[in-house]
């Protein structure tokens, strides 16, 4: 019984590690808006009104879900 529990613990631990790795590879950690102006100047915008950020967050959540499916299906590098 103790050996069976130990084996279950190792399988559970391995599953947790794989889940952590999947989330790490398929979750947006941070984002910003990159702007390149016609004169060559570049800006990175990280502060914006909530109504703008919420729309972008929703879109990124959709992309995360697609990437998670692709990762599980083997379409993304593991």
C-alpha positions in Angstrom: 0.0 0.0 0.0 2.8 2.4 0.9 4.5 1.7 -2.5 1.2 2.4 -4.3 0.8 5.7 -2.5 4.4 6.7 -3.3 3.8 5.9 -7.0 0.5 7.9 -7.0 2.5 10.8 -5.4 5.1 10.7 -8.1 2.5 10.6 -10.9 0.6 13.4 -9.3 3.8 15.4 -8.9 4.8 14.8 -12.6 1.3 15.9 -13.7 1.5 19.1 -11.6 5.0 19.9 -13.1 3.6 19.4 -16.7 0.6 21.6 -15.9 2.9 24.3 -14.5 5.1 24.1 -17.6 2.1 24.3 -19.9 0.7 27.3 -18.2 4.1 29.0 -18.1 4.5 28.5 -21.9 0.9 29.5 -22.8 0.1 32.4 -20.5 0.7 36.0 -21.3 3.1 37.3 -18.7 2.9 41.0 -19.7 1.9 43.1 -22.6 2.4 46.6 -24.0 1.6 48.5 -27.1 4.5 49.2 -29.4 4.3 52.2 -31.6 6.7 53.1 -34.4 6.0 56.6 -35.7 6.6 57.8 -39.3 9.6 59.7 -38.2 11.2 56.6 -36.9 10.6 57.3 -33.2 9.4 54.4 -31.2 7.2 54.3 -28.0 6.0 51.6 -25.8 2.7 52.3 -24.0 1.9 50.4 -20.8 -0.5 52.8 -19.2 -4.0 53.2 -20.7 -7.6 53.6 -19.7 -9.3 50.5 -18.3 -11.8 50.3 -21.1 -8.9 49.9 -23.6 -6.9 47.5 -21.4 -10.0 45.3 -20.8 -10.6 44.8 -24.6 -6.9 43.9 -25.1 -7.0 41.6 -22.0 -10.0 39.8 -23.4 -8.3 39.3 -26.8 -5.2 38.0 -25.2 -7.2 35.5 -23.1 -8.6 34.2 -26.3 -5.1 33.8 -27.8 -3.9 32.1 -24.6 -6.7 29.5 -24.9 -5.9 28.8 -28.5 -2.2 28.5 -27.6 -3.0 26.1 -24.8 -5.0 23.9 -27.2 -2.2 24.0 -29.8 0.3 23.1 -27.1 -1.7 20.1 -25.9 -2.2 19.0 -29.5 1.5 19.2 -30.2 1.3 22.2 -32.5 3.5 24.4 -30.2 7.0 23.7 -29.1 7.0 21.9 -25.7 
